[in-house]
């Protein structure tokens, strides 16, 4: 194993936290099984092994190295397990060996694909792309906010605004007390049981009002609404609450432009050298001129087809199904298939470097037993 060493001792929970900072689990696809799959969160971690696939050979390597934690990009437990037995041709025997030796298992998978600096970004960087954007955006976890809209008599607007700001509303980045205000006219007709703060019951009333809008962290919403109601002069304040999402900046796949026009064949040869992929395949003519690259690590699936493909595009991925290759030909563009494993493995040294700064006291190694399963004939 090739390894680098940082300084301070830490726990399984600390390692999970560091990995989740890099690839928030909320970015993962709904069908995926990500996060800590096996392990005691309070257990100490001195040695950590990174791999794409937790094979029997990798598990044996982890045991020999006395690793306490294995980050396996692909989850070895994907569907619910009814048994963990050995010997077995499934991954249950590998998981059993890790449990028996006190080794925690963590899988980031599609969370790392979508994350900034994750598998897709690393492959995009090897292509030399610029102006890179995700193909399929997902919400950034933990950044959702609410919007409170309340209608207030103009002379009471500042009082209500102060109340909601003091309760936690109106924060946007380093700016506080943020709001938007629009003037208009509100109407109401109070029934016999009402006691309106303005006007009279049994009479149609017209009131000059301010539409006050402000953002609210979801956790602060109950306190903000309570403060608004308490400060509002009306017996029945009119207000609306909407859920907001942050500007989507992460997601599956990447699309970007090459710094200069090249050909599919030249890019394929460049990626073969950079990744060590043993058998790169091309869909379409190798001499086709290309300007834009659509990146989708692993199995391309339908991700590349979310982009309006042209003859100047090339898809760079791990593997392509036969009928998808025919579809790519019909679009008139080209594609490069590096192999599933070879398209994903380049992220591991990048990830190791990022983890070293976050995990003092942990020896972080890339698995040598983690190998490309396909070989040229």
N, C-alpha and C positions, 0 to 999 in steps of 0.2 A: 504494500500500500504506500502511496505517496501522501504525505500529510503535512499539515501546518499546525502550529500550536499557539493558542492564546493563553490567558493566565488564570482566571479565577474559577473556583468550583461553582457549579450550578445544578439545578434539578430538572427533571422531566418537564415540569410545568414551565420553567424558564425557557427551555428549548422550544416548547410548543408556542410560547408567547413570541419568541423571536421569529419563528417560522410564519406565524400568523401576521406579524407586522409586515413581513415581506410579501406574503400571499394571503390576504384575508380570506377566510373560508367562505364568507358570503359571496365571493366571486365565482365559486364553483357552480357547475351545472347541477340542476335539481336532481338528476339521476345518479350523481356521483357519490362516492363514499370517501370523504376526506377528513383529515384531522388525526387525532391520536386514536389509533385502532386497538393498540395493546399497550398496557403499561400502568405503573403507579406514578401519579403526578408528583408525589413527594420524594420519589427515589432520586438519589444523586446521579449525575451524569459526568463521567470523566472522559469517555471516548465515544465518538459519534461516527457512524459510517453512512455515506451517501451513495445511493444507487438508483438506477431506473427500475430494475426488476429485482424483487427479493426472491431469488432462486435458491435451491438447496446449497449451491456453491457459495453464494453470498452469505447465507445464514451461517455456514461453516466458517467462513472467513471472519464474520462478526464474532463468533464464539472464540476462535483462535486469538483474535485481537483484543478480547475482553471488552468489547464494545457494550455500552449500556443503552445505546439508542441507535436505531436504524431509520433513516429517512428514505423510504422507498417511494419514488415518484408515482409509480402505479400501485394502487392499493391491493395488497395480497388478499384482503378480505373485501370482496365486492358485494356479494349477495349474502343474506343471512346464513350463517354456518350452523348446521345441525349437529356437527361433531368435529372435534379436533383430534385426529388419529394419526398414528405412524405405524408402519409405512403407508404412504398414500401417494398417488400420482397427482393429486391436487395440491393447492397451496396450504391446505390445513396442516400438513406435516411440518412445513417451514414455520408456520405460525406457532405450532406446538413447541418446536425447538427453541424459538425465541422466548416464549413464556417460561420454559423450563430453565433457561439460562438468564432470566431476569432482564431481557432486552426489550425495550419499548419499541413500538413500530408506529411510524407517522407517515401519512400519505397526503401530499398537497394536490397532485394531479391537475384537474382543470382549474383549480384556484390559481396555480402557478402559471398555467397557460394564459389566463386572463390578466394576471397582475403585471404592473409596470416592472420592466426588467426581468420578466419571467421567460419561459421557454420560447414563446413566439418572438419576443423582443430580441433574445439572444440570436435566434436564427435570422431575424431581419438584419441584425447588425453584421452577421457573417456575409449577408448578401450585399452589404454596403449601402443600405437604403437611407433615404432622407424623407422628410414629410410623412412620417409614419403615423398611421391611425388604426385603432381597432376596427374590425369588420362588424362584429356583433357586440354592441355595448351592453353592459350590465350596470346596475346601480352600485355605487360605492357604499359598502356596508358601514353603518354607524354614522352616516352623514345625512340621513333623512331628517327633514325638519317639517314643521307645520306652519301654515299661515293662518293667522287670526284676522278676520275682518269684522269690524264692529261699527255700528252707526250711532253717532253721538250728537246731541245738540251742540252747535258750534261753540257756545260759551263754556261748555264742559269738556271739550275735546282734550285740552291740556291736562286736566285732572285725571281723566281716564288713561291718557297716554303715560303719564308719570306712574300710575299704579301698575300698568302692565310691564313697563320697563323695569321697575323696581322688583317685580316678581320674576324676572328672567327673560323677558322678550326683547327683541330689537337688536340682537347681536349678529353682525355679519363680519366675520374675520376679526380685525382689530378695531372695527367701528362699532359703537354702541348707540342705543336710542334711535335706531333706524326705523323709519316708518314712511308710508306714503299716504297723503291726505287729499281727498277730493270732495268738493262741496256740492251739495244738492238739496233736494227737498224730500222729507219723509212725511208720510201720511198715516193716520190711524183714526179709528172710531172706537171709543171705549164703551164697553157694555155696562150694564147696571152695577155689576160687582167690582168694577175697576176703580182705581184711585190714581188717575194719571198725574205725573209730576208737572206736566205742561198741559194747558187746555182743560177741557171739561169732558166728563163722561156724557155719552149720548149726543155727541156733536163731532162732526168731521173736522179733524185738525190738520193743519199744514205747518211743518216745523223745518226751519233751516238746519241742516245736519251736516256733519263731516263723516265721510267714509274713511275710517282709520284702518290701515293695513300694516301688519308687522309680522316678522318671522318669530317662531317660538321653537326651541328645542323640545322634542317630543316628551322628554322626562319632565320638563317644566310646565307642560300644558295645563294640568289640573290647577296648579297654583296661579298661573297667569289668568285663566278663565275666572277663577274665584275672585282674584283681585279686580278684574274688569267689572264683574257683576256688582261687587261691593262699592266700587267707585262710580258706577253708572247711575245717573239720576232716574232712569226709567224703572218702572215696576217690572216690565218684561223687556229687557234689552234685545234688540235684533242683532244677531251676529252669525258668522259662518266660519267654519274651520275646514281647511284643505290640507291634504298631505302633499308635500313637495319632495322632489329628489334633487340631489346635487347634479351638476353638469357631468354627464357620463364621460369618463376618461379611461375606463378600463373595459376589457372585453375580449372575446375569443377572436383569434386570427389577427393578422396585420396586413395592411396594404400600404405600400410606399413606392417612391420613385427612385430609380437608379440615378447616380450622379451623371452618367453618360450612357448613350445607347450602346448596347452590347448584343450578343446573340444568346439564345438558349443554351447552346453547346458550351460557350465560354463560361457562362454562369454555372452550369452543371459541373464543369471541371474544377472551377474555383471552390465550389462547395464540397466536392469530393475530397479535395486536399484539406480543406478546413475541418471537416468532420471525420475524415477517415472512413467514410461509408464505403463498404466493399463492393457494392453493385448498384450504381446510380442508373436509373432508367429515365427516358425522355418520352413524352407524348408530343407528337408533332415534329416538324423539321428542326434539326439542330442549328441550322443557319438562319432561323427566323430572327429578325431584329426585334428587341424588346426594350421597353421603356419603364414599365411598371411591374411590380412583383406583388403577388398575393401569397402570403405566408400562412400556413396552417400545419403546425407540427402534428406528428402522429398520423392518425387516419384523417384524410381531408374531409370526408363526409360531404355535407351540403354547404359547409362554411364558405368555400371559394365562390359558390354560385349566388351568394348574397351580393356580390359585386357585379356591376354591369361590365362584363368581360368584353375585351376587344382583341384584335389581332396583334396589338403591341403589348399584351399582357402575358406573363408567365406565372403559373402556380407552382410554388415550392412547398413540398409537403413530405410526409413520410411514406405513405402508401395510398394508392388510388385504385378503386374498384374498376373492373373492366368496363362496365356500362358508363361509369363516370368519365373514363378515358375517352369513350366514344362521344360523350356530351361535350367534352373539352375540344375535341376535333371539330364538332359541329359549330362551336363558337368561333373557330378559327384561331384560337390562341394555343399556347404550348404549356407543358407542365414538366416538372422535375420531381421524381420520387427518389428520396435518399435512403429509404427504409425507415420503418417506424422508430426503432431504437436510435438509429443514427441521427434522426432529426431532433431528438429530445436530449440525448446525452450531453451536448455542449453546454446545457444550462448548469450542470453540476459544479464545475470549477468556479463559475461566476457566483453561484449560490454559496459555495464554501467560503469564498472571500468575504461575502456579506455577513455570513454567520460568525466569522472569526471576531469581528469587532463587537458583536452583540453577546457572545458567549465566553466570557473569561473563564479560564480554567479547563476548557474542553479541547481535547485533541480531535480535530475534524479531518477525516480521511475520505478519499474517493475510493470506492470499492474497485479492486483489480479483478475480482471474479465476475463482476457485472459485465457481460459481454454481449455483443451483437449476435443474435441467434442464427442469422443467415450468413452464408459464406459462398464465395464464387466457386463454381464447379472446377 
